[in-house]
Amino acid sequence: MRIPSVPASAQNQDPLLENIEATESAEEATKSAEKEEIQKLTQEDLTKPEEDEAKKEFIELFSSRPIEDITFFNFAGFFVQYAVRSGVPANTIILILLLPFLATLVVFFRQIIGLPTLEMLVPIALAITLIATGLTAGAILLITILLASFVARLILKKIRIMQLPKMALSMLLVAIFVFMSLTVSASLGILTVRQLSFFPVLLLILLSDKIVALQLARGSKPAIIITFFTLMLGAAGYVILSVGIIRNYLLLYPEIIFILIPINLLLGRYFGLRLTEYHRFAPFRKYVNQ
């Protein structure tokens, strides 16, 4: 009985072609995963205008609170819905409405709790930057910038020159560290660098400027404490900005921002001890009561 012959091309398939095909399929899978990651980060980024599909979702959201006639109690919602339908990005409106809440949060923690932080705008800018970069990329950049700031302080404290040139040299070191961090992260596939814009990176570099100035003025220990609580407030702001329920509710009922007026008036009229000061002066309280 004769056995049918198998074509030579089927018997001896070129291993080089197999390797090329496997490489191409792996590259296509990597590119598709990278595109999905970029689309996900773009959807979560409030600093960029939403896509057409997301805009339709916001228009559908307004159907749960249709406003046809403007009154004293719904004029804010009326103008928000009118602005979105007129082409104003809903993400921009959400960000504008959330900024006063973040500012009030910073005021509460500084005035009532007594946590030392950098200027009010620094935690707010940090929260927005984390939204723009994504948590992974933001954490990597933050760690890099903090490390570069402390290295710059160790080097520059031994150089006897004016403070402004020291700040310029520290920014040079931070820029080199950030460049190296982005290059290594991109080569190792830790994060998708294509979706990063220069604006959030610039904000983080300016944050390092504040940290180095604080270190040069007050020393390492106070700078570490203040930086730690600043990062905590920035992370809290990031969590608030990331919750979709809060964003949608604020977009539907923007009148809620007016509650911040009495809250800030009450915070501004508080002249008592902060909570951290109660703990700080606890050993002296027994002498006050005598």
N, C-alpha and C positions, 0 to 999 in steps of 0.2 A: 504494500500500500504506500502510495506516494504522499509525503507530508508537504502541504503547500508552503512555499517559500515566503518569508517575511521580507519586505523591502528593507534595503540597507539603511535608509534614512530612519526607519522605525527602530532597527536594531541598535544603531550607534547614533543616538541623538547627541549633538554637540553640547558638552557641559558648559561651554562659554555662553552659548545662547540661553541656557537655563539660568545662568547667573545674571545675565543682562535682563531677562524677563523678570526674575525675582527682584532685582534692584529697582526696575521701573515700577513694579507693583508696590514695592515698599515706599518709593518716593511719592506715588499717587496717594497712597493711604496717609502718608505724613502730611501732604498738602491739603487733603480733604479735612483731616483732623485740625490742622492749623486754621483753615477757613472757618470751621465750626467754632473754634475757640475765639477767633476774631469777631465773628458775628455775635457770639454770646457776650463778649466784653463790650461791644458796641451798643447792644441793647441795654446793658446795665449802666452805661455811662450817661449820667445826667448832663454832663457838660457838652454833649453833642446833640444836635437835633435828631428827633426820632425818625425812623423810616416810615414809609407810607402805610405799611401794615399796622405798625404801632400807633400811628395817628388815627387810623380807623378804630382801633380799640379804645382810644380816648374819646372819640366821638360817640361810640356805643356806650361808654361809661356815663356820658352826660344824659343819656336817655333815662337813667334812674333818678335824675333830678332835672327834668325839663323846666327851663325858665323862659317864659314868653314875655311877661310884663315885669318891668323893673320896679322894685319897691325898696323901702328903707332897709328891709331885712335880707334882701337877696341881691343887692346891687353889686357886691363883690363877685358872687357867683355868676351873675349876668355878664359882667365885663370879662371874666376869665373865659367863659364859654365863647363869648364873642371874639376874644383874641385868638383862641385856638382855631376857631372856624375861619378866621381871617388870615391864618397862616403863621401865627406866632408859635414857635415850638413849645409843646406842652412841657418838655423837660426843662426848658429855660424858666417857665413860669413856676414849676415845682421848686426849682432851685432858689428862685427869688423869694418864694413864700417860706421856704425852710430856713433861710439865712437868719431871720429874726429869732427863730426858735433856738438855733445853735448859739446865737449871741446871748440869749437869756440863760441858756444852760451854762455857759461859761461864767456869766455873772453870778448865778446861784452857787456854783462850786467855789468861786473866789470870795464872794461876800458872806455866804452863810457857812459853807463847809470850811473855808479858809485854805484851800489848796493853792500853793504857789505855782503860777504858770507864766509863760511868756505873754506877750501882748494878746489882746482879745482876738485879733484877726489871725494869729498864728494857728490856734487849734481849728478854727473854721476853715482856713486855707488847707490845713492838713487833711481834714475830713473830705473836702472836695477833691483834693489831689488823690486820695486813696480811691475815691469813686472813679476818677478819670483813669488811673493806672491799673486798677484791679488790686485785690488784696495781696496776691503773691508778689507781683512786680513792685507794689508799693512797699511791702515789707523788706524786700531785697534792697531796694534803693535807700530806704530809711536806715537799715543796718549799715549799709555801705557809707552813707553820709555821716552817721554818728561816729563810726570808726574813724573816718577821715578827719572829722572835727577834732576828736581827741588826739589823734596823731599829730595834726597840725598844731594843736595847743602845746604838746610836749616839745615839738621842734621849735616853735616860734617864741616860746617863753625864754629861750636861751639867747635869742637874737635881740640886741638892744637897738631897736628902731621905733619909729612912731607907730601908733595903732592902725591907722588907715593902710599903710603899706603891709602891715601884718595881716590885715583882713584880706587884702588882694592876694597875698601869698597863700593864705589858707584856702581861698576860693580856687586857686590853681591846683592845690593838692586834692581838694574835693572833686574838681572836674576830672582829674586823672583817675581817681578812685572810681567815680561813676562810670567813666568810659570803660575801664577794665572790667567792672562788674557787669555791665550790659553785654560786653563782648563774650565774657566767660559764660554768662547765663544763656545767651543765644546759641553759642557753640555746643553747650551741653544739653540744650533743649529744655532748660528749666522753665523758661517763660517765652511768650511770643512777643518779640520786640517790635514787630511791624505795627502793632496797634498803638504803640507809645508815641505821643507827640512831645515836643520839646517844652510846652508850657507847664505841665505838671512836674517835669524834671527840673525846670527852672525854679519853681516854687520850693521844691525840696532843697535845692542848692542854696536858695535864699534863707531857708530855715537853718542850714548849717552856719550861715553868716551870723544869725542871731545867737546860735549856741556858742560859737567861738568868741563872739563879743562878750557874752555872759561869763564864759570861762576866764577871759582876760581881766574882766572887771571884778568878779566876785570869787574866783577860784573854782576848783574842780567839784568839790562836794556840793555846794549850792547849785552849781550848774547841772549836776546829775539829777538832783531832786526835782528842780524846776522842769528840766527836760522830760523826766519820767511822767510827771503829772500832765504836762502839755501833750505828750503822746497818748496818755489815757483819755483826755478830753477829745483829742482828735479821733481816737478809735470809737469813742461813744458817739461822736457826730457821724462817723462812717456808718455805724449800725443804724442810726436814725434815718440816714439818707437811703439805706439799702432796703428798708422795710417797705414793700409795695403797698401794704394796707394803709400805712401812714401817708404815702404819696398820693394814692387815689382819694383818700378821705379829704386831704387838704385841697386837692384839685376840685372836688365836688363842693366842699364847704369852706371856701377861703375866708369866710367871715371869722373863723376861729382865731385868726392872727390878732384880732383886736383884743383878745383876752390878755395878750402880752402887755398891754398898756397898764392895767391895774397891777399886774404881777411885778412889772419893773418899778412902778411907783412904790409898792410895798418893799421891794428889795432896796430901793434907794433910801427909804426911811428907816432902815434897820441900822441902829448904831450900837448894838450889843456885841458881846464877844462871839467870835466864830467858834464852831464846834472843835476845831483843832486847838484853839486857844483855851477852851475849858480843860482839855487834857494837858496842855502845856503848863497852865497855872494851877493845876490841881494841888500841888504841895503847899501853895500859899493860901488856899481857901479856908483852911482851918484857922489861920491867923486872922482872916477877915471877919469870921463869925464870932470871934472872941470880943 
